Amino acid sequence: MLTVARRGKKKLNLEPEALAVLTSLINLLAQETLARTAQSAANTGNRHVTREHLRRVIAQIMLDFAV
């Protein structure tokens, strides 16, 4: 079990299964963000990803992963 602080409130305990799901979601989000950022760089003819490429995709990623 993992204990997480909640901004001065009572601490939250995460069961191992919940932590595994959360870890998988974070990995998926990171992989998708990197793939889209690399595609954004390629679309502009760049071989290197910059902060600007990330800025272009981050808003859409957040919308796509919003529940």
N, C-alpha and C positions, 0 to 999 in steps of 0.2 A: 504494500500500500504506500502511496506517495502522498505527503501532506503539502498543501499549497497555501501560502498566505493570501489573504484577500483584502488588501488595503485597510488594515486596521480592524477588520471584522474577524469573526470566528474563522478558524482555519478550515479548509476544505480537504477532505480525504478522497483520493482517486484510487479506485480498485485497479489491479493490474490489467484487466480486460479493457477498462475505459482508457487507461493510459496507452495501451497498444493501439486502440482505434484512433486516439488523438495523434499519436506519433505517425500513423499511416496517413492521416489527413494532412498533417504538416509536410510530410515528405512529398505527397502528391501535389500540394500547392507549390512547393519549391521547384519540383521538376517541371510543372506546367509553366511556371513563371520563367524559368531559365529557357525552356524551349521557345516560348513566345518572344522572349527578349532576343534570343539568337536569330529567330526568324525576322524580327524587326530590323536587326542589324543587316542581315542578308538582303532584305528588301531595299535598303538604302545603299547597297553596294559596299558595305563595310565588312571586314573580316574580324574586327574586334568589337566587342560589346561595350558600350559606354553607359554612363548614368542616364543619358538622354534616351537611349533605347529602353531602359528599364522604366523610366518615367512614362513613356508612351504606352506601356502595357499594364502598368500596375493598377490603374483605375478600372480597366476592364476586368482584370483578374479578380479584383475585390468584388465587383458586381457579379461575376460568374460564380464565385464561391459563397456569396451571401445566401443566407437561408431565410 
